[in-house]
Amino acid sequence: MRQIVLDTETTGLDPAQGHRVIEIGALEILNRRITGATYHVYLNPERDIDAGALSVHGLSREFLSDKPRFADVSAEFLDFVRDAELVIHNAPFDIGFLNAELARQDDGPMKRYCEVLDTLKLAKQLHPGQKNNLDALCRRYFVDNAGRTFHGALLDAQLLAEVYLAMTRGQESLGIEINQPVQLTGSVMRRSGSLKVIRANAAEHELHQGYLAAIEKECGETSTW
């Protein structure tokens, strides 16, 4: 299965008000393995950038002034994502902007080219009532995001790819585990009565409790074991 983890940066929050995509970052996952194939481009929006957006991604109009326009790269972008499943955090936001860009050149919407999986929706199902933005998920799944001073489309796509694989780990083998019962041999059954149980001593127990406390502090949650 081919998936493309994708993120965008924009000039503002609403494409209906003329805001534009200014950065696209995407990477490929093939059969749950990150292949190293990426797509990354900065885009000239031909308009000003809202102060709030600038404070998030740090991409100025001056920096983007000599970059290509979306129409210049749309063919190669669509070739990279075509027929894959797009994995996007808060997909309606990014898809809304990409659809607006495609509409400007009379191309069909993204659903014409790709299926879409929204990891924010998935995270809310897995962790109801908790913070599920990308930073929170990185902490929860122990993904190192120390380099994320500003939002960046390719960096965020790389972080999301690791988070997504961690969130869905084990699902691909669930059916195999259910359909293949464990068979115990006679020799295993004969030896099972002689198993020696070694319990943790007081010092080891104290170290373990400290480890759990560190995890709880990092995640902001109480452990279940």
Buried (B, 14 or more C-beta within 10 A) or exposed (E): EBBBBBBBBBBBEBBEEEBBBBBBBBBBBEEEEBEEEBBBBBBBBEEEBBEEBBEEBEBEBEEBEEBEBBEEBBEEBBEBBEEBBBBBBBBEBBBBBBBBBBEBEEBEBBEEBBEBBBBBBBBEEBBEEBEBEBEBBBBBBEBEBEEBEBBBBBBBBBBBBBBBBBBBEEEEEEEEEEEEEEEEEEEEEEEEEEEEEEEEEEEEEEEEEEEEEEEEEEBEEEEEE
